[in-house]
Amino acid sequence: MSDQGSNPKQKLLKGQINTNFGSVSASSQSDSKAKYPEMSNKVDFYVTYIRPPIAEFFGQLIFTYLHCSTAHTVMTVPSVMGNPLLPAINDGLSVAILVILIGHISGAHVNFAVTTAVFIGGGLKVVMVPVYLVAQLLGSLAGAALSYVANGAASGEFALGKDVSIGQGVLMETMLTALLTIAVLLAAVELSTPNAAFAIGFSILIDILASFGVTGGCMNPSLSFGPAVVSGMWTNYWIYWVAPLLGALISATIFRLFLGGNARLLFRQTVNDPPGGLRKGLESSSDRP
């Protein structure tokens, strides 16, 4: 992100922290960089390339732990057994809270489908994509393992519902992930609205409610990894990678072709007087990469 740190209103899902975030003025930062260039370069490298994947690791760990523990509750507590509302609320709120807490550091993707969509949408450097993937997979594995220790059983793995075909599962996960990732791209990457966390969280919530009996409502290759390793359940596991990544590709393509601000469109247009509220969106995104 070439505009990283240039705007105090940093977007939540840029993939890196805003270096102006905090109480230090821009002029003070410039003076410090002039006096201590080597230290400044080290800090910039840490902030840009080291801190974000660390945040992704811990964010994914927390999310996966909560997901698996909630799944264990739904499987073992009679009063909520099989109820999709509990995992829907847990996963949706967990991601919303993580966006608020670490969104300014890494974007709080905690989902490789989101990372893929943000990269295609122009919000993440290509070098960070594999770094995020490794951090997310390790975090997912750690979270699932800790949940196993805490609950005494493996839980949280995804599987197709009874009589659900592979085609139905792929379609469901593709559609749901497309909805989630377009919410991320529009609310967080493009508009950077303070309500992005809730838009993303509620997208996850309604997606899980819509698909709980079909696929379990995954939409997240990273999340599916840890529980699959711990439980040893790999039946149709590929669906939870192929379909979410396909959904991310579809939504990011739509974003770059039609819905993104003019600076993010693949085929930019010269617009003198766009109708309605488009002018504000185009002007606000004119300085973005």
C-alpha positions in Angstrom: 0.0 0.0 0.0 1.8 3.0 -1.3 -0.4 5.4 0.6 0.3 3.7 3.9 0.8 6.3 6.7 0.0 9.3 4.5 -3.6 9.6 5.7 -4.4 9.8 9.5 -7.8 8.2 8.6 -6.2 4.9 7.7 -8.4 2.2 6.3 -9.1 -0.8 8.5 -8.1 -3.6 6.1 -5.1 -2.2 4.3 -3.0 -5.0 5.6 -0.6 -2.7 7.4 -0.6 -0.2 10.3 -0.9 3.5 9.8 2.5 4.9 10.9 0.7 8.2 11.8 -1.5 6.3 14.3 -0.9 7.7 17.7 -0.1 11.1 19.3 3.2 11.8 17.5 2.8 14.6 14.9 3.9 14.2 11.3 6.6 16.9 11.8 8.0 15.2 14.8 8.2 11.9 12.9 10.0 13.7 10.0 12.5 15.2 12.4 13.2 11.8 14.1 13.7 10.2 10.7 16.2 12.9 9.7 18.2 12.4 12.9 18.0 8.6 13.1 17.6 7.3 9.6 18.8 3.7 10.4 16.5 3.4 13.4 13.6 4.8 11.3 14.2 2.2 8.5 14.2 -0.6 11.1 11.0 0.7 12.6 9.4 1.0 9.2 10.4 -2.5 8.3 9.0 -3.9 11.5 5.7 -2.0 11.2 5.3 -2.9 7.5 6.4 -6.5 7.3 6.8 -8.0 10.8 4.0 -6.6 13.0 1.1 -7.4 10.6 1.7 -11.2 10.4 2.2 -11.3 14.1 -1.2 -9.7 14.5 -2.7 -12.1 12.0 -1.3 -15.1 13.9 -2.8 -14.1 17.3 -6.0 -12.9 15.7 -6.4 -16.2 13.9 -5.5 -18.1 17.1 -8.2 -16.3 19.1 -10.8 -16.6 16.4 -10.2 -20.4 15.8 -10.1 -21.1 19.6 -13.5 -19.3 20.1 -15.0 -21.0 17.0 -13.9 -24.5 18.1 -15.0 -24.0 21.7 -18.4 -22.7 20.6 -18.8 -25.7 18.2 -18.0 -28.0 21.2 -20.8 -26.3 23.2 -23.3 -26.7 20.3 -22.4 -30.4 20.1 -22.5 -31.2 23.8 -25.0 -28.9 25.6 -28.5 -30.2 25.1 -30.2 -26.8 25.4 -28.3 -25.4 22.4 -27.5 -28.6 20.5 -27.6 -28.1 16.8 -28.6 -24.4 17.2 -26.9 -22.3 14.4 -27.5 -19.1 16.2 -24.7 -19.6 18.8 -21.9 -20.2 16.3 -23.2 -17.5 14.0 -23.2 -14.9 16.8 -19.8 -16.1 18.1 -18.0 -16.0 14.7 -19.6 -12.8 13.6 -18.9 -10.9 16.8 -15.4 -12.4 17.1 -14.3 -11.1 13.8 -16.0 -7.7 14.4 -14.0 -7.3 17.6 -10.8 -8.4 16.0 -11.3 -5.8 13.2 -11.6 -3.2 15.9 -8.6 -4.4 17.9 -6.0 -5.3 15.2 -7.6 -3.8 12.1 -5.2 -0.9 12.1 -2.2 -3.3 12.4 -2.9 -6.1 9.8 -6.4 -5.5 8.6 -7.6 -8.4 10.8 -8.2 -10.6 7.8 -8.0 -13.9 9.8 -9.2 -15.5 6.6 -7.1 -16.3 3.5 -10.1 -15.7 1.3 -10.3 -12.1 2.7 -6.5 -11.7 2.1 -6.9 -12.9 -1.5 -9.8 -10.4 -2.1 -8.0 -7.5 -0.5 -4.9 -8.3 -2.6 -6.8 -8.4 -5.8 -8.7 -5.3 -4.7 -5.5 -3.4 -4.4 -5.2 -3.2 -0.7 -2.3 -5.5 0.1 1.2 -5.9 -1.3 1.9 -9.2 -3.1 4.8 -10.0 -0.9 2.5 -10.1 2.2 0.1 -12.6 0.8 2.2 -15.8 1.5 3.3 -14.2 4.8 -0.3 -13.7 5.9 -1.1 -17.3 4.8 1.6 -18.9 6.9 0.6 -16.7 9.9 -3.1 -17.6 9.6 -2.5 -21.3 9.2 -0.2 -21.4 12.2 -2.7 -19.4 14.2 -5.5 -21.7 13.2 -3.6 -24.8 14.2 -2.6 -23.3 17.5 -6.2 -22.2 18.3 -7.7 -25.6 17.4 -5.1 -27.4 19.5 -5.7 -25.1 22.5 -9.5 -25.7 22.2 -8.8 -29.5 22.1 -6.9 -29.2 25.3 -9.4 -27.0 27.0 -12.5 -29.0 25.9 -11.1 -32.5 25.8 -12.3 -33.2 22.3 -11.7 -32.0 18.7 -14.4 -29.7 17.4 -15.0 -27.0 14.9 -14.3 -29.0 11.7 -16.5 -28.4 8.7 -18.5 -31.0 6.8 -21.3 -31.1 4.3 -24.8 -31.6 5.7 -26.8 -34.8 5.1 -27.8 -35.4 1.5 -25.9 -32.2 0.4 -24.0 -32.8 -2.9 -20.5 -31.5 -3.6 -21.9 -29.1 -6.2 -24.4 -27.6 -3.6 -21.6 -27.2 -1.1 -19.3 -25.5 -3.6 -22.1 -23.2 -4.7 -23.1 -22.3 -1.1 -19.5 -21.5 0.0 -18.7 -19.6 -3.1 -21.8 -17.4 -2.8 -21.3 -16.8 0.9 -17.7 -15.9 0.6 -18.4 -13.5 -2.3 -20.9 -11.7 0.0 -18.4 -11.6 2.9 -15.5 -10.4 0.8 -17.5 -7.7 -1.1 -18.5 -6.4 2.3 -14.9 -6.2 3.3 -13.8 -4.5 0.1 -16.6 -1.9 0.1 -16.9 -1.1 3.8 -13.3 -1.4 4.9 -10.9 -1.1 1.9 -12.8 1.4 -0.2 -14.9 3.5 2.3 -13.0 2.8 5.5 -16.1 3.4 7.4 -16.0 3.1 11.2 -18.9 0.7 10.9 -16.9 -1.7 8.8 -16.4 -4.1 11.7 -20.1 -4.5 12.1 -20.8 -4.8 8.4 -18.3 -7.6 8.2 -19.4 -9.3 11.4 -23.0 -9.3 10.5 -22.2 -10.6 7.0 -20.6 -13.6 8.7 -23.5 -14.0 11.1 -26.1 -14.1 8.3 -23.9 -16.3 6.1 -23.7 -18.9 8.8 -27.4 -18.8 9.5 -28.1 -19.3 5.8 -25.7 -22.2 5.4 -25.3 -24.0 8.7 -27.2 -27.1 7.5 -25.5 -27.2 4.1 -21.8 -26.6 4.7 -21.5 -25.3 8.3 -20.8 -21.7 7.0 -17.1 -21.7 6.7 -16.1 -19.0 4.1 -12.6 -19.2 5.5 -9.8 -21.6 4.4 -7.6 -20.5 7.3 -10.3 -21.3 9.8 -10.9 -24.8 8.3 -7.3 -25.8 8.5 -6.6 -26.1 12.3 -9.8 -28.1 13.2 -9.2 -30.5 10.2 -5.6 -31.2 11.4 -6.6 -31.7 15.0 -9.7 -33.9 14.3 -8.1 -35.7 11.3 -11.3 -35.1 9.3 -10.4 -34.4 5.7 -13.6 -35.5 3.9 -14.4 -33.0 1.1 -11.9 -30.6 2.8 -10.9 -29.2 -0.6 -14.3 -27.6 -0.9 -13.5 -25.2 2.0 -10.5 -23.9 0.1 -11.6 -23.9 -3.5 -15.0 -22.4 -3.0 -14.0 -19.5 -0.7 -11.1 -18.6 -2.9 -13.4 -18.7 -6.0 -15.9 -16.4 -4.1 -13.1 -14.0 -3.2 -12.0 -13.9 -6.8 -15.5 -13.2 -8.0 -16.2 -10.4 -5.5 -12.7 -8.8 -6.1 -13.2 -8.8 -9.8 -16.7 -7.2 -9.5 -15.1 -4.6 -7.2 -12.3 -3.8 -9.6 -14.6 -3.7 -12.6 -17.7 -2.0 -11.3 -18.0 -1.1 -7.6 -14.6 0.3 -6.6 -13.7 4.0 -6.6 -12.3 5.3 -9.8 -8.7 5.0 -8.6 -9.3 1.2 -8.0 -11.1 0.4 -11.2 -9.2 -1.6 -13.8 -10.6 0.5 -16.5 -10.7 4.0 -15.1 -13.2 6.5 -16.5 -13.1 10.3 -16.9 -16.2 11.5 -15.1 -16.9 15.2 -15.0 -20.2 15.2 -13.0 -21.1 11.7 -11.8 -24.7 11.3 -10.6 -25.9 11.3 -7.0 -23.4 10.4 -4.3 -20.7 9.1 -6.7 -18.7 12.3 -6.7 -17.7 11.9 -3.0 -16.6 8.3 -3.5 -14.6 9.1 -6.6 -12.9 12.2 -5.0 -12.1 10.4 -1.7 -10.4 7.6 -3.6 -8.5 9.7 -6.1 -5.3 9.4 -4.2 -5.4 5.7 -3.5 -3.2 3.1 -5.2 
